[in-house]
Amino acid sequence: MKKTVFNAIPALLIGVILCIASRQEAKATEPTDYEMAASVAEADIIPGQTPKSFLENFYKGLDEDLLDYAFIKKHTTRKAIKYLADNYDYDCDTDECLATWIFLYEGGGDIGPLKTRTFEMLNKTTCKVTQIYEVCDSQDYEYIVKLGLVRIGDNYKIDTIEPMVKQ
């Protein structure tokens, strides 16, 4: 009788281990919301990215399509989105319009082509972006915006937007 019990214990243990392993394997094939979110976020990570390079890449995308709200939202926090929505002064056909021009110039005016854009880090997470545009009356138009960044995981997002008025 003792021999039968001792022979049954290893078989029982193997059965329990196989059962647990099959459950874990089944779980691994069904991604959770967290795992899906993490894999999407990892696709946006640029290894070794600095706050300055993040902004340089952001402005390249912004230059391509100023009204690509999905692009804007991907690179900004809810706080920045609220600021852009609150500063949208025109009629809006949808319930979601953003004053994206604030990144580039003051609204309501005609500007010429961009001549230069510089990025000056004021501290580890705040950058002054200076843009100089050509205008018709032979004087250049300079627009400065201060952007505050936050680090989320291995990436940055724009959190604060502060147009700077020249004195």
C-alpha beads as a LAMMPS data file, in Angstrom:
LAMMPS data file: protein, C-alpha beads

167 atoms
166 bonds

1 atom types
1 bond types

-500.0 500.0 xlo xhi
-500.0 500.0 ylo yhi
-500.0 500.0 zlo zhi

Masses

1 110.0

Atoms # bond

1 1 1 0.000 0.000 0.000
2 1 1 2.813 2.436 0.861
3 1 1 4.440 1.654 -2.464
4 1 1 1.263 2.571 -4.382
5 1 1 0.945 5.909 -2.557
6 1 1 4.584 6.789 -3.251
7 1 1 4.136 5.920 -6.953
8 1 1 0.960 8.059 -7.175
9 1 1 2.567 11.195 -5.697
10 1 1 5.006 11.804 -8.601
11 1 1 2.230 11.221 -11.138
12 1 1 -0.028 13.651 -9.268
13 1 1 2.735 16.284 -9.112
14 1 1 3.437 15.951 -12.831
15 1 1 -0.283 16.349 -13.554
16 1 1 -0.514 19.505 -11.414
17 1 1 2.591 21.018 -13.078
18 1 1 1.251 20.292 -16.566
19 1 1 -2.107 21.829 -15.660
20 1 1 -0.502 25.012 -14.338
21 1 1 1.801 25.261 -17.359
22 1 1 -1.085 24.914 -19.803
23 1 1 -3.020 27.679 -18.009
24 1 1 -0.031 30.022 -18.118
25 1 1 0.497 29.265 -21.803
26 1 1 -3.155 30.063 -22.541
27 1 1 -2.837 33.361 -20.677
28 1 1 0.295 34.263 -22.602
29 1 1 -1.503 33.942 -25.953
30 1 1 -4.223 36.431 -24.917
31 1 1 -2.636 39.883 -24.494
32 1 1 -4.034 42.098 -21.791
33 1 1 -4.845 45.769 -22.343
34 1 1 -1.624 46.660 -20.519
35 1 1 0.474 44.422 -22.774
36 1 1 -1.158 45.885 -25.905
37 1 1 -0.626 49.429 -24.642
38 1 1 2.986 48.711 -23.794
39 1 1 3.693 47.282 -27.245
40 1 1 2.135 50.324 -28.934
41 1 1 4.106 52.713 -26.724
42 1 1 7.341 50.846 -27.394
43 1 1 6.892 51.366 -31.132
44 1 1 7.191 55.142 -30.589
45 1 1 10.380 54.962 -28.560
46 1 1 13.509 56.184 -30.239
47 1 1 16.500 54.760 -28.366
48 1 1 18.680 57.486 -26.855
49 1 1 16.157 60.203 -27.653
50 1 1 16.755 63.484 -25.874
51 1 1 14.112 66.121 -25.168
52 1 1 15.604 68.270 -27.931
53 1 1 15.554 65.462 -30.512
54 1 1 11.969 64.634 -29.487
55 1 1 10.941 68.230 -30.279
56 1 1 12.912 68.319 -33.518
57 1 1 11.062 65.186 -34.675
58 1 1 7.749 66.600 -33.452
59 1 1 8.214 69.776 -35.508
60 1 1 9.118 67.762 -38.623
61 1 1 5.779 65.969 -38.325
62 1 1 3.968 69.204 -37.504
63 1 1 5.398 70.880 -40.611
64 1 1 3.972 68.063 -42.736
65 1 1 0.403 68.373 -41.426
66 1 1 -0.558 71.030 -38.896
67 1 1 -4.110 69.665 -38.639
68 1 1 -3.203 66.037 -37.955
69 1 1 -4.796 65.949 -34.507
70 1 1 -3.908 62.279 -34.011
71 1 1 -0.243 63.194 -34.430
72 1 1 -0.601 66.113 -31.987
73 1 1 -2.341 63.946 -29.391
74 1 1 0.310 61.250 -29.686
75 1 1 2.985 63.774 -28.672
76 1 1 1.140 65.843 -26.040
77 1 1 -0.449 65.288 -22.647
78 1 1 -4.124 65.859 -21.790
79 1 1 -3.122 69.141 -20.171
80 1 1 -1.576 70.407 -23.427
81 1 1 -4.571 69.190 -25.456
82 1 1 -6.888 71.122 -23.134
83 1 1 -4.754 74.249 -23.621
84 1 1 -4.923 73.879 -27.419
85 1 1 -8.702 73.292 -27.320
86 1 1 -9.284 76.259 -24.981
87 1 1 -7.315 78.540 -27.319
88 1 1 -9.269 77.581 -30.448
89 1 1 -11.324 80.715 -31.231
90 1 1 -12.934 79.855 -34.573
91 1 1 -16.119 78.010 -35.528
92 1 1 -15.662 74.294 -35.241
93 1 1 -17.736 71.688 -37.091
94 1 1 -16.762 68.989 -34.618
95 1 1 -16.527 69.012 -30.849
96 1 1 -12.772 68.773 -31.068
97 1 1 -10.670 71.531 -32.648
98 1 1 -7.169 72.443 -31.550
99 1 1 -5.194 75.664 -31.906
100 1 1 -2.193 73.821 -33.327
101 1 1 -0.796 76.994 -34.910
102 1 1 0.349 78.009 -31.426
103 1 1 3.371 75.751 -31.950
104 1 1 4.321 77.761 -35.060
105 1 1 3.020 81.353 -34.933
106 1 1 0.417 83.678 -33.490
107 1 1 -2.976 83.022 -35.025
108 1 1 -4.719 85.292 -37.486
109 1 1 -1.783 86.581 -39.488
110 1 1 -0.156 85.790 -42.786
111 1 1 3.428 84.697 -42.534
112 1 1 5.935 83.845 -45.181
113 1 1 8.153 80.820 -45.449
114 1 1 10.102 79.569 -42.455
115 1 1 13.711 80.753 -42.552
116 1 1 15.087 79.235 -39.355
117 1 1 13.958 77.251 -36.340
118 1 1 16.154 76.787 -33.278
119 1 1 15.709 74.720 -30.138
120 1 1 17.303 75.974 -26.921
121 1 1 16.984 73.824 -23.823
122 1 1 16.377 76.125 -20.817
123 1 1 16.623 73.191 -18.393
124 1 1 16.236 69.413 -18.619
125 1 1 12.569 69.540 -19.617
126 1 1 11.866 73.044 -20.939
127 1 1 12.742 74.182 -24.439
128 1 1 12.516 77.559 -26.120
129 1 1 11.644 77.176 -29.801
130 1 1 12.465 80.245 -31.891
131 1 1 11.118 80.453 -35.422
132 1 1 11.908 83.172 -37.909
133 1 1 9.690 83.656 -40.944
134 1 1 10.144 85.786 -44.024
135 1 1 7.445 88.429 -44.474
136 1 1 6.544 90.833 -47.269
137 1 1 7.748 94.134 -45.807
138 1 1 11.412 93.013 -45.690
139 1 1 11.343 92.487 -41.949
140 1 1 11.406 89.020 -40.505
141 1 1 8.716 87.757 -38.153
142 1 1 10.044 86.027 -35.039
143 1 1 7.866 83.719 -32.984
144 1 1 8.991 82.089 -29.746
145 1 1 7.179 79.380 -27.816
146 1 1 8.339 77.742 -24.606
147 1 1 7.435 74.046 -24.330
148 1 1 7.540 72.032 -21.128
149 1 1 8.051 68.298 -21.476
150 1 1 7.283 65.344 -19.262
151 1 1 8.840 61.938 -19.515
152 1 1 6.404 59.059 -19.764
153 1 1 8.212 55.747 -19.734
154 1 1 11.046 56.018 -22.224
155 1 1 9.464 58.814 -24.238
156 1 1 8.610 62.491 -23.884
157 1 1 5.364 64.392 -24.333
158 1 1 4.641 68.105 -24.503
159 1 1 2.869 69.116 -21.297
160 1 1 2.916 72.931 -21.285
161 1 1 2.798 75.439 -24.124
162 1 1 3.664 79.056 -23.489
163 1 1 3.898 81.527 -26.385
164 1 1 6.432 84.190 -25.462
165 1 1 5.637 87.789 -26.328
166 1 1 8.614 89.865 -27.378
167 1 1 9.029 93.077 -25.408

Bonds

1 1 1 2
2 1 2 3
3 1 3 4
4 1 4 5
5 1 5 6
6 1 6 7
7 1 7 8
8 1 8 9
9 1 9 10
10 1 10 11
11 1 11 12
12 1 12 13
13 1 13 14
14 1 14 15
15 1 15 16
16 1 16 17
17 1 17 18
18 1 18 19
19 1 19 20
20 1 20 21
21 1 21 22
22 1 22 23
23 1 23 24
24 1 24 25
25 1 25 26
26 1 26 27
27 1 27 28
28 1 28 29
29 1 29 30
30 1 30 31
31 1 31 32
32 1 32 33
33 1 33 34
34 1 34 35
35 1 35 36
36 1 36 37
37 1 37 38
38 1 38 39
39 1 39 40
40 1 40 41
41 1 41 42
42 1 42 43
43 1 43 44
44 1 44 45
45 1 45 46
46 1 46 47
47 1 47 48
48 1 48 49
49 1 49 50
50 1 50 51
51 1 51 52
52 1 52 53
53 1 53 54
54 1 54 55
55 1 55 56
56 1 56 57
57 1 57 58
58 1 58 59
59 1 59 60
60 1 60 61
61 1 61 62
62 1 62 63
63 1 63 64
64 1 64 65
65 1 65 66
66 1 66 67
67 1 67 68
68 1 68 69
69 1 69 70
70 1 70 71
71 1 71 72
72 1 72 73
73 1 73 74
74 1 74 75
75 1 75 76
76 1 76 77
77 1 77 78
78 1 78 79
79 1 79 80
80 1 80 81
81 1 81 82
82 1 82 83
83 1 83 84
84 1 84 85
85 1 85 86
86 1 86 87
87 1 87 88
88 1 88 89
89 1 89 90
90 1 90 91
91 1 91 92
92 1 92 93
93 1 93 94
94 1 94 95
95 1 95 96
96 1 96 97
97 1 97 98
98 1 98 99
99 1 99 100
100 1 100 101
101 1 101 102
102 1 102 103
103 1 103 104
104 1 104 105
105 1 105 106
106 1 106 107
107 1 107 108
108 1 108 109
109 1 109 110
110 1 110 111
111 1 111 112
112 1 112 113
113 1 113 114
114 1 114 115
115 1 115 116
116 1 116 117
117 1 117 118
118 1 118 119
119 1 119 120
120 1 120 121
121 1 121 122
122 1 122 123
123 1 123 124
124 1 124 125
125 1 125 126
126 1 126 127
127 1 127 128
128 1 128 129
129 1 129 130
130 1 130 131
131 1 131 132
132 1 132 133
133 1 133 134
134 1 134 135
135 1 135 136
136 1 136 137
137 1 137 138
138 1 138 139
139 1 139 140
140 1 140 141
141 1 141 142
142 1 142 143
143 1 143 144
144 1 144 145
145 1 145 146
146 1 146 147
147 1 147 148
148 1 148 149
149 1 149 150
150 1 150 151
151 1 151 152
152 1 152 153
153 1 153 154
154 1 154 155
155 1 155 156
156 1 156 157
157 1 157 158
158 1 158 159
159 1 159 160
160 1 160 161
161 1 161 162
162 1 162 163
163 1 163 164
164 1 164 165
165 1 165 166
166 1 166 167
